[in-house]
Amino acid sequence: MQKTALVPYARLPRAYHDRHVLGSTVDAFGAAHWLLTDRAPEPGPDTPPYDALVVSVHDGDVEVTELSSLRARWPHLDRLPDGGFVVASSRARRYQDGNQVQVFDALGRESWTFSVGDAIEHLLVDGAGDLWAGHFDENPLGIRRWSATGQLRWAYDHVPGIAWISDCYALNVSGSVAWACPYTDFPLLEIRSGRVTVRTNTVRGAKAVAVHGGRVAFFGGYREDADRLALGDLTGTTVEPAGVSVLTLPDGTPLGRRRTVGRGSRIYVRVEPFTEWGVFDLSG
């Protein structure tokens, strides 16, 4: 099968390689961020508050922000347009008091805490500073959008013709538009100004999606399709298959363990040892 290689995108500076990587992401404006601690969390269900660094890399510039009293054991991280950060625990069962999501200002000071619900699969900040939460199958709420102060802005409601969202497998947030590919039927959802457009889709199990013009790319799948890159053409109601390849590291070798972030036309892939991001860009 044809191979498509990632393009190197961002690296954590070597001076920080002795730190433990708790989380990493690429924000709505293309900056890569790593959430770092001195050591890995201790085993056990409870994590005492801890301090961390966020190292940000964008176009060769490096910025460091200190955050204090974090609570999330397995955190999601993203940056707000004003320079602040959001850190959220994927599980909310221990955060019923509203401390699941911590919002920090540009100086690293905690300014807000709230809860967006259990079982976060994706947490992405859009260009206006709103938070999009996509949930996995232990939370039937599917996809919701929140303000950075914890106000619910929008919630997915059932769309006739497709099953309820059981698991938000793939979520892409760019500008004020979100695209999603949820279990069980894996339609491509376009969420724009609160309205949902549904396109039927034959690609199953994708973990990331990118969209550009009338084209779409799905990355991932079940078992032997874990590194699949499936392309499609958009019609008003369907995604028409347009080719399949295998996504690889820049040198052509398999990807291995990785995390993905979808932003507009781009799928960012973080690969072991989690200090580097590569990118596939559908527009180029």
Secondary structure as GFF3:
##gff-version 3
##sequence-region A 1 284
A	DSSP	beta_strand	3	5	.	.	.	ID=ss1
A	DSSP	beta_strand	7	11	.	.	.	ID=ss2
A	DSSP	three_ten_helix	14	16	.	.	.	ID=ss3
A	DSSP	beta_strand	20	26	.	.	.	ID=ss4
A	DSSP	beta_strand	32	37	.	.	.	ID=ss5
A	DSSP	beta_strand	50	58	.	.	.	ID=ss6
A	DSSP	beta_strand	61	70	.	.	.	ID=ss7
A	DSSP	beta_strand	75	79	.	.	.	ID=ss8
A	DSSP	beta_strand	85	89	.	.	.	ID=ss9
A	DSSP	beta_strand	101	104	.	.	.	ID=ss10
A	DSSP	beta_strand	110	114	.	.	.	ID=ss11
A	DSSP	beta_strand	120	125	.	.	.	ID=ss12
A	DSSP	beta_strand	131	135	.	.	.	ID=ss13
A	DSSP	beta_strand	143	146	.	.	.	ID=ss14
A	DSSP	beta_strand	152	155	.	.	.	ID=ss15
A	DSSP	beta_strand	167	174	.	.	.	ID=ss16
A	DSSP	beta_strand	177	183	.	.	.	ID=ss17
A	DSSP	beta_strand	188	192	.	.	.	ID=ss18
A	DSSP	beta_strand	195	199	.	.	.	ID=ss19
A	DSSP	beta_strand	208	212	.	.	.	ID=ss20
A	DSSP	beta_strand	215	219	.	.	.	ID=ss21
A	DSSP	three_ten_helix	223	225	.	.	.	ID=ss22
A	DSSP	beta_strand	228	234	.	.	.	ID=ss23
A	DSSP	beta_strand	239	248	.	.	.	ID=ss24
A	DSSP	beta_strand	258	263	.	.	.	ID=ss25
A	DSSP	beta_strand	266	271	.	.	.	ID=ss26
A	DSSP	beta_strand	276	281	.	.	.	ID=ss27
###
